[in-house]
Amino acid sequence: MASFFNTLLGRLRPGRRLAVAGAPRIPDGLRLYAVGDIHGEKRCLERLLAMIAADMDRHRGPDLRCTIVFLGDYVDRGPDSRGVLDLLCDAAAASADGSGPACRFLMGNHEQALLEFLRDPVAGAPWLSFGGVEALASYGIRASVGVSDPKRCRALRDEMEARLPAAHRGFLTALEPMAVYGDYAFVHAGVLPGQPLERQSADDLLWIREPFLSYRRRHEKMIVHGHTVVDEPELLDNRIGIDTGAYATGVLTALVLQGGERGILQTAP
């Protein structure tokens, strides 16, 4: 595990570094990387992790610790959900034993949908129509979009149960709904405006678009989120959106935070 990040190679795409007057801050002594929606794009993830590792090396110091927060939607749509979960399980293990940077992993709506399919394949069958077929294929399971026959759904669930590594299941069931650092809150989709963070529903944290996206007043914290695809990272006064549609564009984005500064790392398309 000690060599996990050292073995990753990549190149920094020209990005931006901003020092914003009066900007929200994260705790002193912390450099934080928030990673947007991956969606089965293992190669993008490898490149971005290499860029993060290189950035950590450049900023290494005795009084600075680094943390990576992954915003969810690791599976579906892209070609290698299994490979992505392998990488993230390695990162989680390296985080746990101290051989790699600290990592936090948030639940996305696609992970929720996968777990629902495993729990009840008939009720969870809609997952197959928005990325589940590609996720199953990465485990060597053939399925068709729109499958609804209960017998076929149960057979697919049983095959997935047999092929899903225990480490992957453990990883998926341990995902968190939210992470808070200083003036920032990290979630997958967003928050319901006007509702305190501790009272946000799982449905809103994982699925919300409106009224969150069009709301312009300040929230309790600066909200960093994915879920809604944008051409470029959205850095607004009350939220920062960093899902740049890696499965379609090849651009996977990380927001970099230290003190009151913000930066962007991105893979090249």
Backbone torsions as a table, in degrees:
resi	resn	phi	psi	omega
1	MET	NA	-27.9	-175.8
2	ALA	-60.5	-27.8	-176.5
3	SER	-96.3	7.9	-173.0
4	PHE	-54.6	-53.6	-178.6
5	PHE	-79.2	-26.8	-178.5
6	ASN	-69.2	-23.5	-177.1
7	THR	-88.3	-4.9	-178.9
8	LEU	-86.9	135.3	-179.4
9	LEU	-120.3	141.9	178.8
10	GLY	-168.5	177.9	-178.7
11	ARG	-131.7	137.3	-179.7
12	LEU	-75.0	125.7	171.5
13	ARG	-79.6	136.5	179.8
14	PRO	-48.8	127.8	-175.5
15	GLY	-130.5	-158.6	-176.0
16	ARG	-131.8	145.2	172.9
17	ARG	-129.7	124.9	-173.3
18	LEU	-124.4	135.1	167.9
19	ALA	-109.0	109.6	-171.6
20	VAL	-101.8	123.8	179.6
21	ALA	-60.4	129.5	179.5
22	GLY	69.5	16.9	-176.2
23	ALA	-70.6	153.6	171.2
24	PRO	-56.6	155.5	-176.0
25	ARG	-127.7	152.3	167.1
26	ILE	-102.6	165.7	-175.0
27	PRO	-58.2	146.5	177.6
28	ASP	-59.9	147.4	178.5
29	GLY	81.4	9.4	-178.3
30	LEU	-123.9	133.7	169.2
31	ARG	-115.5	121.5	-170.7
32	LEU	-120.3	138.3	178.3
33	TYR	-119.2	122.8	175.3
34	ALA	-107.1	124.5	-173.8
35	VAL	-106.0	129.1	-178.8
36	GLY	-76.2	-171.9	-173.2
37	ASP	-61.8	128.3	-175.4
38	ILE	-96.5	-43.3	174.9
39	HIS	49.1	57.4	172.0
40	GLY	73.1	9.4	-178.3
41	GLU	-93.9	79.4	-177.1
42	LYS	-60.6	-42.7	-178.0
43	ARG	-63.4	-41.6	176.2
44	CYS	-61.1	-42.7	-179.6
45	LEU	-63.7	-43.0	177.8
46	GLU	-59.0	-43.9	-179.2
47	ARG	-65.8	-43.1	-178.3
48	LEU	-67.9	-40.1	177.7
49	LEU	-62.8	-36.1	176.6
50	ALA	-65.2	-40.4	177.8
51	MET	-64.9	-40.5	177.2
52	ILE	-64.2	-43.3	178.8
53	ALA	-60.5	-41.7	178.9
54	ALA	-65.8	-39.2	178.5
55	ASP	-65.6	-39.7	176.4
56	MET	-60.6	-42.3	179.2
57	ASP	-61.2	-39.9	-179.0
58	ARG	-67.3	-27.3	-175.9
59	HIS	-109.5	12.8	-177.1
60	ARG	-60.5	138.2	177.3
61	GLY	-164.2	159.0	-175.5
62	PRO	-65.8	-23.8	-176.6
63	ASP	-108.6	15.4	-178.4
64	LEU	-121.8	126.8	174.2
65	ARG	-113.1	153.6	-176.7
66	CYS	-120.1	141.7	178.6
67	THR	-136.0	139.9	174.7
68	ILE	-112.4	127.7	175.4
69	VAL	-112.4	118.2	178.3
70	PHE	-95.2	129.4	-168.9
71	LEU	-89.7	7.8	176.2
72	GLY	97.5	178.7	-172.9
73	ASP	58.6	64.5	177.8
74	TYR	-87.0	-26.4	-172.1
75	VAL	-110.1	172.4	173.1
76	ASP	78.8	157.0	173.4
77	ARG	71.0	-58.3	178.3
78	GLY	-75.1	176.1	-170.0
79	PRO	-82.9	-13.6	-169.3
80	ASP	-140.4	63.0	176.2
81	SER	-59.1	-41.2	-179.6
82	ARG	-61.6	-44.6	179.8
83	GLY	-63.5	-37.6	176.8
84	VAL	-62.4	-45.7	-179.9
85	LEU	-65.9	-33.9	174.0
86	ASP	-58.4	-48.4	-179.7
87	LEU	-62.2	-43.6	-177.9
88	LEU	-69.8	-34.8	174.9
89	CYS	-64.0	-39.4	175.5
90	ASP	-62.2	-43.6	179.4
91	ALA	-64.1	-38.9	178.5
92	ALA	-64.7	-41.4	178.9
93	ALA	-65.5	-41.9	178.6
94	ALA	-65.4	-35.3	176.2
95	SER	-65.9	-42.6	-176.6
96	ALA	-67.9	-37.6	-177.1
97	ASP	-94.0	1.7	175.9
98	GLY	82.7	4.1	179.9
99	SER	-85.0	-7.7	177.5
100	GLY	-137.2	177.3	179.9
101	PRO	-66.4	156.4	175.2
102	ALA	-63.0	138.0	-179.7
103	CYS	-131.7	143.3	171.6
104	ARG	-123.5	140.0	-175.6
105	PHE	-125.0	118.3	-179.1
106	LEU	-95.5	154.1	176.2
107	MET	-78.1	136.8	171.3
108	GLY	-109.4	166.0	179.7
109	ASN	-64.3	-26.9	179.1
110	HIS	-74.4	-34.5	173.9
111	GLU	-67.7	-40.4	176.8
112	GLN	-59.6	-43.1	-179.4
113	ALA	-65.8	-39.0	176.6
114	LEU	-62.4	-46.4	179.7
115	LEU	-64.3	-36.1	176.9
116	GLU	-65.2	-39.1	177.0
117	PHE	-62.5	-41.4	178.3
118	LEU	-66.2	-34.9	-179.3
119	ARG	-74.6	-44.6	-177.7
120	ASP	-144.7	92.1	-173.0
121	PRO	-66.3	-21.1	178.2
122	VAL	-78.2	-52.2	177.3
123	ALA	-65.5	-30.8	-177.6
124	GLY	-90.6	6.7	-177.0
125	ALA	-59.3	-29.7	177.7
126	PRO	-55.9	-24.0	176.4
127	TRP	-54.3	-33.8	-177.6
128	LEU	-64.5	-22.0	-176.2
129	SER	-92.0	-8.4	178.2
130	PHE	-131.0	46.2	172.4
131	GLY	121.3	-15.3	-177.5
132	GLY	-64.1	-34.0	179.7
133	VAL	-61.0	-42.2	178.7
134	GLU	-67.1	-37.6	177.7
135	ALA	-64.4	-45.5	178.0
136	LEU	-59.6	-41.3	-179.1
137	ALA	-59.8	-33.7	-179.9
138	SER	-68.2	-17.0	174.6
139	TYR	-100.3	10.0	178.2
140	GLY	80.9	24.0	-177.0
141	ILE	-113.2	125.7	179.6
142	ARG	-90.4	132.7	177.0
143	ALA	-149.8	164.9	179.9
144	SER	-118.1	145.5	175.2
145	VAL	-62.2	136.9	176.3
146	GLY	89.4	7.3	177.0
147	VAL	-60.9	129.5	179.0
148	SER	-135.6	-9.8	179.4
149	ASP	-60.8	121.9	-175.7
150	PRO	-55.6	-40.5	-179.1
151	LYS	-64.3	-43.4	179.5
152	ARG	-66.7	-40.3	178.5
153	CYS	-61.1	-42.6	179.7
154	ARG	-67.2	-36.5	178.5
155	ALA	-65.2	-40.7	177.6
156	LEU	-64.9	-41.7	177.4
157	ARG	-60.6	-45.0	-178.7
158	ASP	-62.8	-39.6	178.9
159	GLU	-67.2	-39.7	177.5
160	MET	-65.7	-40.9	177.1
161	GLU	-57.6	-39.3	-177.7
162	ALA	-72.4	-29.6	-174.3
163	ARG	-100.3	-13.6	-178.2
164	LEU	-77.1	116.3	179.7
165	PRO	-59.9	147.9	179.1
166	ALA	-57.5	-35.6	179.7
167	ALA	-63.7	-37.0	179.2
168	HIS	-68.1	-44.1	178.7
169	ARG	-61.6	-45.4	179.2
170	GLY	-60.6	-40.6	177.9
171	PHE	-61.5	-48.3	-176.1
172	LEU	-64.0	-40.3	-177.2
173	THR	-76.3	-13.8	-179.1
174	ALA	-97.0	1.8	-176.8
175	LEU	-63.4	145.0	-175.9
176	GLU	-97.0	154.7	178.0
177	PRO	-82.0	-24.6	-171.6
178	MET	-163.3	152.1	171.3
179	ALA	-134.5	139.3	-178.5
180	VAL	-125.4	129.3	175.7
181	TYR	-135.6	114.7	179.0
182	GLY	57.0	-125.4	-177.1
183	ASP	-87.6	7.1	-176.3
184	TYR	-114.1	141.3	169.6
185	ALA	-121.4	133.0	-176.9
186	PHE	-110.6	124.8	-179.9
187	VAL	-139.6	171.8	179.3
188	HIS	-77.7	-58.3	-170.8
189	ALA	-103.1	-38.7	-175.8
190	GLY	152.3	-164.4	-179.9
191	VAL	-135.9	159.5	174.3
192	LEU	-81.4	117.1	-177.6
193	PRO	-55.4	139.5	177.5
194	GLY	85.7	-9.0	-179.6
195	GLN	-98.8	129.0	177.3
196	PRO	-56.5	149.6	-177.4
197	LEU	-56.2	-40.3	-176.2
198	GLU	-71.1	-9.8	180.0
199	ARG	-111.6	10.1	176.7
200	GLN	-68.1	138.8	178.2
201	SER	-82.5	153.5	176.3
202	ALA	-59.6	-36.2	-179.1
203	ASP	-61.7	-43.6	179.1
204	ASP	-69.6	-43.9	-178.7
205	LEU	-60.0	-31.3	-174.7
206	LEU	-100.1	-22.8	-169.0
207	TRP	-127.0	-16.7	-168.5
208	ILE	-61.7	143.1	165.3
209	ARG	-123.0	-72.2	175.3
210	GLU	-100.1	146.8	8.6
211	PRO	-86.2	6.0	-175.2
212	PHE	-58.6	-47.9	-171.6
213	LEU	-65.6	-34.7	-177.0
214	SER	-93.5	-4.2	-179.4
215	TYR	-74.5	133.1	-174.2
216	ARG	-117.2	-4.4	176.1
217	ARG	-79.5	161.0	-179.6
218	ARG	-68.2	142.7	171.9
219	HIS	-91.5	177.2	176.4
220	GLU	-56.6	-37.3	175.2
221	LYS	-133.0	164.3	168.4
222	MET	-70.1	123.6	-175.3
223	ILE	-93.8	123.6	174.1
224	VAL	-106.9	127.0	-171.6
225	HIS	-148.6	167.5	171.4
226	GLY	-118.4	-133.5	169.6
227	HIS	77.8	-47.8	-179.3
228	THR	-103.5	119.3	-174.3
229	VAL	-71.5	135.2	176.5
230	VAL	-130.6	151.9	179.0
231	ASP	-67.3	-39.4	177.9
232	GLU	-134.6	153.6	177.7
233	PRO	-53.0	136.3	178.3
234	GLU	-96.4	111.8	177.7
235	LEU	-109.2	92.5	-177.8
236	LEU	-104.2	177.6	-177.5
237	ASP	-71.4	-20.2	-176.3
238	ASN	-124.8	-7.0	179.9
239	ARG	-158.5	159.2	176.5
240	ILE	-132.2	117.3	179.9
241	GLY	-104.2	129.2	-173.8
242	ILE	-130.0	22.8	172.6
243	ASP	-86.3	103.5	-179.3
244	THR	-102.3	26.4	170.0
245	GLY	62.7	49.1	-174.1
246	ALA	-53.4	-37.2	-176.6
247	TYR	-65.9	-24.1	-179.8
248	ALA	-105.2	-29.2	-172.4
249	THR	-108.2	-21.7	-172.6
250	GLY	79.1	4.4	-179.1
251	VAL	-103.9	110.7	175.2
252	LEU	-108.6	132.5	-169.5
253	THR	-115.6	141.8	169.2
254	ALA	-124.7	133.2	170.7
255	LEU	-89.6	131.6	-179.9
256	VAL	-110.3	127.6	-177.9
257	LEU	-126.9	134.7	171.5
258	GLN	-151.4	122.4	-174.9
259	GLY	58.2	-123.5	176.5
260	GLY	-101.7	9.3	-179.0
261	GLU	-94.3	151.4	176.6
262	ARG	-130.3	144.5	174.2
263	GLY	-141.9	169.1	-179.5
264	ILE	-129.4	132.0	167.6
265	LEU	-115.0	136.8	179.2
266	GLN	-142.9	145.2	170.2
267	THR	-77.3	152.3	177.3
268	ALA	-80.6	143.6	179.3
269	PRO	-67.8	NA	NA
